[in-house]
Amino acid sequence: MDSSLNIKSLDSKVGRQSPNQQPSPNTKRTKPVLQRLDNFILKEGDRNFSIDIDNEETEGDLDSNGFSLEYKCFFDREKDLDVKHEKSCEELEGLSFDTINGIFIWKPSYLISTSSSDNQIFEFLIIASSGEFSDEIVFSINIENVYTPNDSKLGEWIEVPSRSEENEFRTFWVMKYEAKALLDNNKNDEFDSNEAVDNDGCGDDECKEDNWGLEDHFPISIDDGSPWRKISPENAQKECESLGSGFNLITNLEWMAIARSIETNEENWTGGDIGMGCLARGNSGEVTSGENHSLGNSCGFDGDNPHTNFSDNRASHKLSSGDEIFNFSGNVWEWIDWDDPRSLNPGIQQMPNDCKTSKGFIEFNEIECGNQIAENEYLPQTSSLDSDHGIGRMYFDSEAQGTMASRGGGWTTQESVGIYALIAYGQGGAFPQTGFRCVYRPK
């Protein structure tokens, strides 16, 4: 959820001169006068909350005679209008305070509160000084708890911020790792110390049983063990929903939001800039060596089938937020729901049968789809990218009766693996190279 508050609180009598206009030698400093602020209510994870102590868009705040101001900011946890000069505001996670320009910016951490009733009070003291003269204001911020999957024993999840462009939807959370199957001994849907994930992800060494573990396992996002495989898309969706209200199988639009975030982050490109070199394919079955990979097969590596070792940096990508996601490309294909995440349609939705391709994996820029599928539902943001850049390829069977879709690629798909890789044919099923990933959508 985004808040875009920008409060200006310096009295209009102060800060009128340009910082380049020096006071005359006989001019004396004057007392700054700060306007009083209301108290505020924020939610954990709110973005872009800011207070601008100055009401002028200049660099460096001034008193009424042109002398520079200096700011200090302190906080405590008692709402008593008596903030001691002990704890600097910069000690709070996600808070920055500019002592020259008086800019207070805070994104409250999700770790501040620990339960739905555990709201937190923070009281702040801001002091503006001009030599021996000063003024101060005290205000409070009440942080309301927001549940996230990381509050419970469901492993590690990362936040994907809302998009204001195409495919707009609210912030959601996604598993940092592919879903693993955790044996729930006491049926409490929590990761207990005496429980462990299934090592091979199939319930048996030979990976023969379809839709195994549905009664006594639940999905968890941890780096231990192999991905939960041999599960149909319908059952993958049910397993995600079993985690509670707001949990579901990842949709195609949510997948695309993550893929776009990866594509447009230059840190993920081996050439150091967007479109230069390649995006890591991960465990794709490519026989390569060394870390200085650029184009071609060296974008991926040949790991176990599937691998559980995350030491190779080609198994991870960074979102624009800086959060890291693992095996979003390669290792196993992942089932997706083609439904809109805001829809109330029951069940899992198939990809529209509306693309014309020859059978086999095809470059994305060679595919022609009809008006039932928008370009931003399957194509990379940069149209010139192809599989050499590590984005993957698409396989679409236009003659199939159903088109259940999965994305990302598996450990044998080689150059067709990538963050946009898409395969759609048939009615689904349960396969050794196909797993899933859950999301959580806050209410």
C-alpha positions in Angstrom: 0.0 0.0 0.0 1.4 3.4 -0.9 1.0 6.7 0.9 2.4 9.8 -0.7 2.2 12.4 2.1 4.5 15.5 1.9 4.0 17.9 4.8 5.7 21.3 4.8 6.0 22.7 8.3 8.3 25.8 8.4 6.5 29.1 9.2 6.1 31.4 6.1 8.3 34.1 7.8 11.3 31.8 7.5 13.4 30.5 4.6 12.7 33.2 2.0 16.2 34.0 0.8 18.3 32.1 -1.7 21.1 30.1 -0.1 23.5 31.9 -2.5 22.5 35.3 -1.1 24.9 35.9 1.8 23.7 38.0 4.9 25.4 41.3 5.3 28.1 41.6 8.0 25.9 43.5 10.4 22.9 41.1 10.0 22.0 39.0 13.0 20.6 35.5 13.2 16.9 35.1 13.9 14.9 32.5 15.7 13.3 29.9 13.3 9.6 29.3 13.9 8.3 25.8 13.2 4.6 25.1 12.5 3.1 22.5 14.7 2.4 19.1 13.1 -0.6 16.8 13.5 0.0 13.2 14.7 0.0 10.6 11.9 -1.2 7.0 11.4 0.8 4.8 9.0 0.8 1.1 8.1 3.9 -1.1 8.1 5.4 -0.9 4.6 3.8 2.4 3.7 6.0 4.2 1.1 6.8 7.9 0.4 5.8 9.3 3.7 7.8 12.5 4.0 7.8 15.7 6.0 9.6 18.8 4.5 10.4 21.2 7.3 11.1 24.0 4.8 8.4 25.5 2.5 10.9 26.6 -0.1 12.3 24.5 -2.9 15.9 25.5 -2.3 19.0 23.7 -1.2 19.7 24.5 2.4 17.1 26.0 4.7 17.6 29.5 6.1 16.4 31.8 8.8 14.6 35.0 7.9 17.9 36.8 7.5 19.5 34.3 5.3 21.6 32.2 7.8 21.7 28.5 7.3 19.7 26.3 9.6 20.8 23.0 11.1 18.3 20.3 12.0 18.4 17.4 14.5 15.9 14.6 14.9 15.3 12.3 17.9 12.7 9.8 18.8 11.4 7.6 21.7 8.5 5.2 22.2 6.5 7.1 24.8 3.7 9.5 23.8 4.3 12.1 26.5 5.6 15.2 24.5 9.0 14.7 26.2 11.5 13.2 23.7 15.0 12.9 25.1 18.1 13.8 23.0 19.2 10.2 23.1 18.0 8.2 20.1 18.7 9.7 16.6 16.0 9.2 14.0 18.5 7.4 11.7 18.5 4.5 14.1 15.0 3.5 12.9 15.0 1.1 9.9 13.8 2.7 6.7 14.0 6.3 8.0 16.3 9.0 6.7 16.6 12.6 7.9 18.4 15.4 6.1 20.0 17.7 8.7 20.6 20.5 6.1 17.3 20.5 4.2 15.1 19.2 7.0 13.6 16.3 5.0 12.1 13.4 7.0 11.3 10.3 5.0 10.1 7.0 6.4 9.0 3.6 5.1 8.1 1.7 8.3 9.5 -1.8 8.4 7.3 -4.8 8.4 9.3 -6.1 11.4 8.2 -3.3 13.7 5.0 -5.0 14.8 4.7 -8.6 15.5 0.9 -9.3 15.8 -2.3 -7.9 14.4 -3.0 -6.0 17.7 0.6 -4.9 18.2 0.4 -1.3 16.9 3.5 0.9 17.8 3.8 4.5 18.9 6.8 6.6 17.9 7.2 10.2 19.1 9.6 12.5 17.3 11.4 15.7 18.2 12.8 17.9 15.4 15.0 20.9 16.3 15.8 23.7 13.9 18.8 25.9 14.9 20.3 29.1 13.7 23.3 29.8 15.9 22.1 30.3 19.5 18.4 30.4 18.4 16.2 27.4 17.9 12.7 26.1 17.8 11.4 22.6 18.0 8.3 20.5 17.3 7.1 17.2 18.7 4.7 14.8 16.8 3.9 11.2 16.9 3.4 8.4 14.4 1.2 5.4 15.1 2.3 2.3 13.1 -0.5 -0.1 12.4 0.5 -3.8 12.0 0.1 -5.3 8.5 0.2 -9.1 8.2 2.8 -10.5 5.8 3.7 -14.1 5.2 7.0 -13.6 7.0 5.1 -13.1 10.2 4.1 -16.8 10.2 6.2 -19.9 9.8 5.8 -20.2 6.0 9.5 -19.5 5.1 10.8 -16.5 3.3 8.7 -14.3 1.1 9.4 -11.0 -0.7 7.3 -8.0 -1.4 6.5 -7.0 -5.0 5.4 -3.3 -5.1 2.2 -2.3 -6.9 2.5 -1.2 -10.5 1.2 2.1 -11.8 1.7 1.2 -15.4 0.1 -1.6 -17.4 -1.2 -4.6 -15.4 -1.9 -2.4 -12.4 -2.6 -4.1 -9.1 -1.8 -3.7 -5.5 1.4 -4.9 -3.7 1.6 -8.6 -3.3 4.1 -11.1 -1.7 5.7 -14.0 -3.5 7.7 -17.0 -2.3 11.4 -16.3 -2.4 12.0 -19.9 -3.4 10.0 -22.5 -5.3 7.4 -24.2 -3.1 8.8 -27.1 -1.1 6.7 -29.9 0.5 6.8 -29.8 4.3 5.5 -32.8 6.2 3.1 -31.3 8.7 3.2 -33.8 11.6 0.8 -32.0 13.9 -1.4 -30.5 11.2 -0.9 -26.9 12.3 0.3 -25.5 8.9 3.5 -24.2 10.6 7.2 -25.1 10.2 8.1 -26.8 13.5 11.5 -27.9 14.6 10.8 -31.6 14.3 9.5 -31.3 10.7 11.4 -31.2 7.4 10.8 -30.9 3.7 10.7 -33.8 1.3 14.3 -34.1 0.0 13.4 -35.1 -3.6 10.2 -33.2 -3.9 8.3 -36.2 -5.2 7.6 -38.3 -2.2 9.7 -41.1 -3.6 13.1 -41.5 -5.3 11.7 -42.4 -8.7 9.1 -39.5 -8.8 6.3 -41.7 -10.1 3.3 -40.8 -7.9 1.0 -38.1 -9.2 -0.4 -35.5 -6.8 1.3 -36.9 -3.7 1.4 -35.4 -0.3 -1.8 -33.5 -0.5 -3.2 -34.7 2.8 -0.2 -34.3 5.1 2.1 -31.7 3.5 1.9 -28.0 2.9 4.0 -25.6 0.8 6.8 -23.6 2.3 9.4 -21.1 0.9 12.8 -22.2 2.2 16.1 -23.1 0.5 16.2 -26.6 1.8 15.2 -29.6 -0.3 13.9 -30.0 -3.9 10.9 -28.2 -5.3 7.4 -29.8 -4.8 6.8 -31.6 -8.2 4.4 -34.1 -9.7 1.5 -31.9 -8.7 -1.3 -30.7 -11.0 -2.0 -26.9 -11.4 -5.4 -27.4 -9.7 -3.8 -29.1 -6.7 -1.0 -26.6 -6.6 -3.6 -23.8 -6.4 -5.4 -25.7 -3.6 -2.2 -26.1 -1.7 -1.5 -22.4 -1.9 -5.1 -21.6 -0.8 -4.6 -23.9 2.2 -2.2 -21.5 3.7 -5.0 -19.1 4.6 -7.0 -16.2 3.3 -5.2 -14.1 0.6 -2.9 -17.0 -0.5 -3.1 -18.3 -4.0 -1.1 -19.7 -6.9 0.8 -17.0 -8.7 -1.0 -15.5 -11.7 0.5 -14.7 -15.1 0.2 -10.9 -14.4 2.0 -11.3 -11.1 4.7 -13.4 -12.9 5.0 -10.7 -15.5 5.4 -8.0 -12.8 8.3 -9.9 -11.3 9.9 -10.6 -14.8 9.6 -6.9 -15.7 11.2 -5.9 -12.4 14.1 -8.3 -13.2 14.5 -7.2 -16.8 14.6 -3.5 -16.0 17.2 -3.9 -13.2 20.7 -3.4 -14.6 22.2 -5.5 -11.8 20.8 -8.6 -13.4 22.5 -8.0 -16.7 26.0 -9.5 -17.2 27.0 -6.5 -19.3 26.1 -4.1 -16.5 23.3 -2.3 -18.4 19.8 -3.3 -19.5 19.9 -5.4 -22.7 23.7 -5.8 -22.5 24.9 -9.4 -22.1 22.3 -11.7 -20.7 20.0 -12.4 -17.8 20.9 -15.5 -15.8 18.9 -18.6 -16.9 19.8 -20.6 -13.8 19.8 -24.4 -13.8 19.0 -25.0 -17.5 21.2 -28.0 -18.4 23.9 -26.0 -20.1 27.4 -27.3 -19.6 29.4 -24.2 -18.8 32.1 -23.1 -16.4 33.3 -19.8 -14.9 31.5 -16.7 -13.6 32.4 -14.3 -16.4 29.4 -15.2 -18.6 28.0 -12.9 -21.3 25.9 -14.2 -24.2 24.9 -17.7 -25.2 25.1 -20.9 -23.2 27.1 -19.4 -20.4 23.9 -17.6 -19.1 22.9 -20.9 -17.4 24.5 -23.9 -15.8 24.0 -27.7 -15.5 23.0 -28.5 -11.9 21.3 -31.4 -10.3 17.9 -32.5 -11.5 16.6 -30.4 -9.8 19.3 -28.6 -7.9 19.2 -27.5 -4.2 22.5 -25.7 -4.1 22.2 -21.9 -4.3 25.9 -21.1 -4.4 25.9 -20.3 -8.2 24.8 -16.7 -8.7 23.0 -17.6 -11.9 20.2 -19.2 -9.7 19.0 -15.8 -8.5 17.8 -12.4 -9.7 17.2 -9.1 -8.0 14.0 -7.1 -8.2 14.1 -3.3 -8.5 13.4 -3.2 -4.7 16.7 -5.0 -4.1 15.0 -8.2 -2.9 16.4 -11.4 -4.3 14.3 -14.3 -5.8 15.7 -17.7 -6.5 15.0 -20.1 -9.4 12.6 -17.8 -11.1 14.3 -19.0 -14.2 15.3 -22.6 -14.6 15.4 -25.6 -12.3 11.7 -26.5 -12.7 8.8 -25.1 -14.7 6.2 -23.4 -12.5 2.4 -23.6 -12.9 0.6 -20.2 -13.3 -3.0 -19.1 -13.2 -3.9 -17.0 -16.2 -6.6 -15.2 -14.2 -6.4 -11.6 -13.2 -5.3 -11.4 -9.5 -8.2 -9.0 -8.9 -10.8 -11.5 -10.3 -13.2 -13.5 -8.3 -13.4 -16.3 -10.8 -13.3 -19.7 -9.0 -10.7 -22.3 -10.0 -7.6 -21.9 -12.2 -7.9 -20.3 -15.6 -6.2 -21.5 -18.8 -4.3 -19.3 -21.2 -6.5 -18.3 -24.2 -5.9 -20.4 -27.3 -5.1 -17.3 -29.3 -1.5 -17.6 -30.6 -0.2 -18.9 -34.0 3.1 -20.7 -33.9 4.7 -23.7 -35.2 5.1 -26.5 -32.7 8.3 -26.3 -30.6 10.0 -23.5 -28.8 9.8 -20.2 -30.7 11.5 -16.8 -30.1 9.0 -14.3 -28.6 9.5 -11.9 -31.4 8.4 -14.6 -33.9 5.0 -15.2 -32.2 1.7 -13.7 -33.3 -1.1 -13.7 -30.8 -4.7 -12.4 -31.2 -6.5 -9.7 -29.2 -7.4 -12.2 -26.4 -3.8 -11.9 -25.2 -2.2 -8.5 -24.7 1.5 -8.1 -25.4 2.2 -7.1 -21.8 0.9 -10.6 -20.8 3.7 -12.5 -22.3 6.4 -10.3 -24.1 9.5 -8.7 -22.5 9.4 -4.9 -22.1 12.3 -4.6 -24.6 11.1 -6.0 -27.9 14.6 -6.7 -29.3 15.4 -9.3 -26.6 15.6 -13.0 -27.5 16.8 -16.2 -26.0 20.5 -15.2 -26.4 19.7 -12.5 -23.8 18.4 -15.2 -21.4 14.7 -14.3 -21.5 13.7 -17.8 -22.8 11.3 -19.0 -25.5 7.6 -19.8 -25.8 6.0 -23.2 -26.7 2.3 -23.0 -27.6 0.2 -25.8 -29.1 -2.5 -24.0 -31.0 -4.2 -27.4 -31.7 -4.5 -28.4 -28.1 -7.9 -28.6 -26.5 -6.6 -26.8 -23.4 -3.7 -24.5 -22.7 -2.6 -24.8 -19.1 0.5 -22.6 -18.7 3.7 -22.8 -16.8 6.7 -20.5 -16.9 10.4 -20.2 -16.2 11.8 -23.4 -17.7 13.3 -26.6 -16.3 16.7 -28.2 -15.9 16.8 -29.7 -19.4 15.3 -26.8 -21.4 18.7 -25.1 -22.0 18.5 -21.9 -24.2 14.6 -21.9 -24.0 14.9 -21.3 -20.2 14.4 -17.7 -19.0 12.3 -15.4 -16.8 9.7 -15.0 -19.7 9.8 -18.7 -20.8 6.3 -19.9 -21.4 4.9 -23.3 -22.2 1.2 -23.8 -22.8 -0.4 -27.0 -24.1 -2.9 -29.6 -23.0 -5.0 -29.8 -19.9 -2.2 -29.8 -17.4 -1.2 -32.9 -15.4 1.6 -33.7 -12.9 5.1 -33.8 -14.2 8.6 -34.4 -12.7 9.9 -31.0 -14.1 7.0 -28.8 -13.0 6.5 -27.2 -9.6 4.8 -24.1 -8.4 5.1 -20.9 -6.3 2.5 -19.2 -4.1 1.6 -15.5 -3.6 -0.1 -13.6 -0.8 -2.3 -10.6 -1.6 -3.0 -8.3 1.3 -6.6 -7.3 1.8 
